[in-house]
Amino acid sequence: MTVRLAEVFDAQRDRLRGVAYRMLGSHADAEDVVQEAWMRLVRQDEADIANLAGWLTTVVGRISLDLLRSRHAHPEHESADLVVTPADGPAPDEQVVLADSVGLALLVVLDSLTPSERLAFVLHDMFGVPFHEIGQILGKSADAAKMTASRARRKVRATDRPAAPGREHHQAVQAFRAAALDGDFAALLRVLDPDVKLTVDTPGGVVVTLGATEVAAGARMFSGEVARQRPVLVNGIPGHMTWRPDGTRLSAIAFTVAGGRITAIHIVVDPAKLAAIQLSAPARRSDG
């Protein structure tokens, strides 16, 4: 390993971290990917690297793609960053600006893409990597990589970015709460999208449930004792945070609503993650 290679790597570090973060949505995972890229560079013969910046981008892309595919195959290993901000402070439009400023809104949209689509979109549209290099990572031709990026671009443009709760969102969430408390299975199925995704952050890891029938069957988790709650944005998605009567934090819940139905629910019950959220409880219970 020459001093020149080390210097070039350091100069590329921030960009590589940016690629990995947009691929994975986790700063910790992004750091791990960049560190792994460094370890692979140390073992590489410098004479075999014609374009170091391109080589590093390819390595970071491949490592990130492998991690993303592993997440999709084993959703319990998801580790995206958790950011909770109050939704009852600044005006809703200011909250959307806040989400955009830290990249949360875009990351939510990117989560809707397949691993290959996400890689093609991030590398080409955000970092200007040529399609022939993207194709090499994906094991496809340049034309196929271009088509993958185009498909991802259409999905991104067609997906509404998260905003503050509107009437449709409020009605769907209220209907879900009422049905969950009443144990009304039929009503739950009416308000849940058939392909709804429930993600629960627990002390033992992430638990993912897919499908309206399965999510409705486990809806009793929403009937826990709630003394106070406060509107929040969880990774840019509208929801609420709850507290028990003794003032301890119970959960942070976010709902994604489209077409009048709930398409995704994210619940955080891990005490360690809840404790890290800088948010005070309201003075009294609110139905906001």
C-alpha positions in Angstrom: 0.0 0.0 0.0 1.6 3.2 -1.1 1.1 6.7 0.4 -0.5 7.8 -2.8 -3.3 5.1 -2.6 -3.9 6.0 1.1 -4.2 9.7 0.2 -6.5 9.1 -2.7 -8.7 6.9 -0.5 -9.0 9.6 2.1 -9.9 12.1 -0.6 -12.7 9.7 -1.7 -13.9 8.7 1.7 -16.8 11.2 2.0 -18.1 10.4 -1.4 -17.9 6.7 -0.8 -19.7 7.1 2.5 -22.4 9.1 0.7 -22.9 6.3 -1.8 -23.2 3.7 0.9 -25.6 5.8 3.0 -28.0 6.4 0.2 -27.9 2.7 -0.6 -28.4 1.5 2.9 -30.0 4.4 4.9 -27.8 3.7 7.9 -24.7 5.8 8.8 -23.3 2.9 10.8 -23.6 0.5 7.9 -22.2 3.1 5.5 -19.1 3.4 7.7 -18.7 -0.4 7.8 -18.9 -0.6 4.0 -16.3 2.1 3.6 -14.0 0.3 6.0 -14.5 -2.9 4.2 -13.6 -1.2 0.9 -10.4 0.0 2.5 -9.5 -3.5 3.7 -10.0 -4.8 0.1 -7.9 -2.0 -1.3 -5.0 -2.9 1.1 -5.1 -6.4 -0.3 -5.2 -5.3 -3.9 -2.2 -5.0 -6.2 -2.0 -1.3 -7.2 -0.8 -2.2 -10.7 -4.3 -3.8 -11.3 -6.2 -0.6 -10.6 -6.4 1.7 -13.6 -8.9 4.1 -12.0 -8.9 4.1 -8.3 -12.0 6.3 -7.8 -14.0 4.1 -10.1 -12.6 0.9 -8.5 -13.6 2.1 -5.1 -17.1 3.1 -6.2 -17.6 -0.3 -7.7 -16.4 -2.1 -4.6 -18.6 0.1 -2.3 -21.5 -0.5 -4.7 -21.1 -4.3 -4.7 -20.8 -4.5 -0.9 -23.8 -2.2 -0.4 -25.8 -4.3 -2.9 -25.0 -7.5 -1.1 -26.1 -6.0 2.2 -29.3 -4.7 0.7 -30.1 -8.0 -0.9 -29.4 -9.7 2.4 -31.8 -7.3 4.1 -34.6 -8.1 1.6 -34.0 -11.8 2.1 -33.8 -11.5 5.9 -35.8 -8.4 6.9 -35.1 -9.0 10.6 -31.6 -7.7 9.9 -32.8 -4.3 8.8 -30.8 -1.5 10.5 -31.8 1.8 8.9 -31.3 4.9 11.1 -34.1 6.0 13.3 -34.9 9.7 13.4 -37.9 11.0 15.3 -38.9 14.6 15.2 -42.0 16.4 16.7 -44.9 17.0 14.3 -46.7 19.4 16.6 -44.1 22.1 16.7 -43.2 23.7 13.3 -45.8 24.0 10.7 -46.3 20.8 8.5 -44.5 22.3 5.5 -41.5 23.2 7.7 -41.4 19.5 8.8 -41.2 18.3 5.2 -38.4 20.7 4.6 -36.6 19.3 7.7 -37.1 15.8 6.4 -35.7 16.7 3.0 -32.7 18.5 4.6 -31.5 15.3 6.2 -32.4 13.1 3.3 -35.1 11.1 5.1 -37.9 11.7 2.6 -35.8 10.5 -0.3 -34.6 7.5 1.7 -38.2 6.5 2.3 -38.8 6.6 -1.4 -35.6 4.7 -2.1 -36.8 2.0 0.2 -39.6 1.2 -2.2 -37.1 0.2 -4.9 -35.6 -3.3 -5.4 -31.8 -3.5 -4.5 -30.8 -3.4 -8.2 -33.1 -0.4 -8.9 -31.7 1.4 -5.9 -28.1 0.8 -6.9 -28.7 2.0 -10.5 -30.6 5.1 -9.4 -28.2 6.1 -6.6 -25.0 5.5 -8.7 -26.2 7.1 -11.9 -28.7 9.8 -11.0 -27.0 10.9 -7.8 -23.3 10.2 -8.4 -23.0 10.1 -12.2 -21.5 6.6 -12.5 -21.7 5.4 -16.2 -24.1 2.6 -17.0 -21.4 0.2 -18.2 -19.8 0.3 -14.7 -23.2 -0.1 -13.0 -23.9 -3.0 -15.3 -20.7 -4.7 -14.2 -21.8 -4.5 -10.6 -25.2 -5.9 -11.4 -24.0 -8.5 -13.8 -25.9 -6.9 -16.7 -25.3 -5.1 -19.9 -25.1 -1.3 -19.9 -28.4 -1.2 -21.7 -30.0 -3.4 -19.1 -28.5 -1.2 -16.3 -30.0 1.9 -18.1 -33.4 0.3 -18.1 -33.1 -0.6 -14.4 -32.3 3.0 -13.6 -35.1 4.3 -15.8 -37.6 2.0 -14.0 -36.3 3.2 -10.6 -36.6 6.8 -11.8 -40.2 6.4 -12.7 -41.0 4.8 -9.3 -39.3 7.7 -7.5 -41.2 10.3 -9.5 -44.5 8.5 -9.0 -44.1 8.1 -5.2 -45.3 11.0 -3.1 -42.8 12.0 -0.5 -44.0 11.8 3.1 -45.9 14.9 4.3 -47.7 15.9 7.4 -50.9 14.0 8.1 -53.9 15.1 6.0 -57.6 14.2 6.3 -57.1 10.8 4.5 -54.1 9.9 6.7 -55.9 10.9 9.9 -59.1 9.0 9.0 -57.2 5.8 8.1 -55.2 5.8 11.3 -58.2 6.6 13.5 -60.1 3.7 11.8 -57.2 1.4 12.4 -57.0 2.3 16.1 -60.7 1.9 16.6 -60.7 -1.5 14.9 -57.6 -2.7 16.8 -59.1 -1.7 20.2 -62.5 -3.3 19.3 -60.8 -6.4 17.9 -62.8 -5.9 14.7 -60.9 -8.1 12.2 -63.1 -7.2 9.2 -62.7 -3.5 9.9 -58.9 -3.9 10.1 -58.8 -5.6 6.7 -60.8 -2.8 5.2 -58.3 -0.1 6.3 -55.1 -2.2 5.6 -53.6 -2.4 2.2 -53.4 -6.1 1.1 -49.6 -5.9 0.9 -49.2 -3.8 4.1 -45.7 -4.1 5.7 -45.4 -4.0 9.5 -41.9 -3.4 10.9 -41.3 -3.6 14.6 -38.0 -2.6 16.3 -37.7 -4.8 19.4 -34.8 -5.3 21.8 -34.1 -8.6 20.0 -34.0 -7.1 16.5 -36.4 -6.1 13.7 -39.5 -8.2 13.2 -41.3 -7.8 9.8 -44.8 -9.0 9.0 -46.3 -8.8 5.5 -49.9 -8.9 4.4 -53.2 -7.5 5.8 -54.3 -10.8 7.3 -51.1 -11.3 9.3 -50.9 -7.7 10.4 -54.6 -7.6 11.4 -54.1 -10.8 13.4 -51.4 -9.1 15.5 -53.1 -5.8 16.0 -53.5 -6.4 19.7 -50.1 -4.8 20.1 -51.8 -1.5 19.5 -54.1 -1.9 22.5 -51.5 -1.4 25.2 -52.0 1.1 28.0 -51.4 4.6 26.6 -51.6 7.6 29.0 -50.2 10.3 26.7 -49.2 10.6 23.1 -47.7 13.2 20.8 -47.7 13.6 17.0 -44.2 12.8 15.5 -42.4 12.1 12.2 -40.6 8.7 12.3 -38.0 8.8 9.6 -40.2 11.4 7.8 -43.4 9.3 8.2 -46.3 10.8 10.2 -47.2 8.9 13.4 -47.2 9.4 17.1 -45.1 8.6 20.2 -46.8 7.2 23.3 -46.0 7.1 27.1 -47.3 4.8 29.9 -49.1 6.3 32.9 -45.8 6.2 34.9 -44.2 8.4 32.2 -42.0 5.8 30.7 -41.9 5.6 26.9 -44.1 2.9 25.3 -43.7 3.2 21.6 -43.1 5.3 18.5 -45.5 4.4 15.6 -45.6 5.7 12.1 -48.2 5.0 9.4 -47.9 5.3 5.7 -51.2 5.8 3.9 -52.0 5.7 0.2 -55.4 5.6 -1.4 -57.2 5.7 1.9 -55.4 2.5 3.2 -52.5 1.9 5.4 -49.6 0.5 3.3 -46.9 0.4 6.0 -46.6 0.6 9.8 -43.3 1.1 11.6 -43.3 0.5 15.4 -40.4 1.1 17.8 -40.7 -0.6 21.2 -37.0 -1.2 21.8 -36.4 0.8 25.1 -32.8 1.6 24.1 -34.0 3.2 20.9 -36.8 5.0 22.6 -34.5 6.4 25.2 -32.3 7.9 22.6 -35.2 10.0 21.2 -34.9 13.6 22.3 -38.6 14.3 22.8 -40.6 15.2 25.9 -44.0 13.9 26.8 -47.0 16.2 26.5 -48.6 17.5 29.7 -51.8 15.6 29.0 -53.0 13.0 26.6 -53.6 14.2 23.1 -55.5 12.6 20.2 -53.5 14.5 17.6 
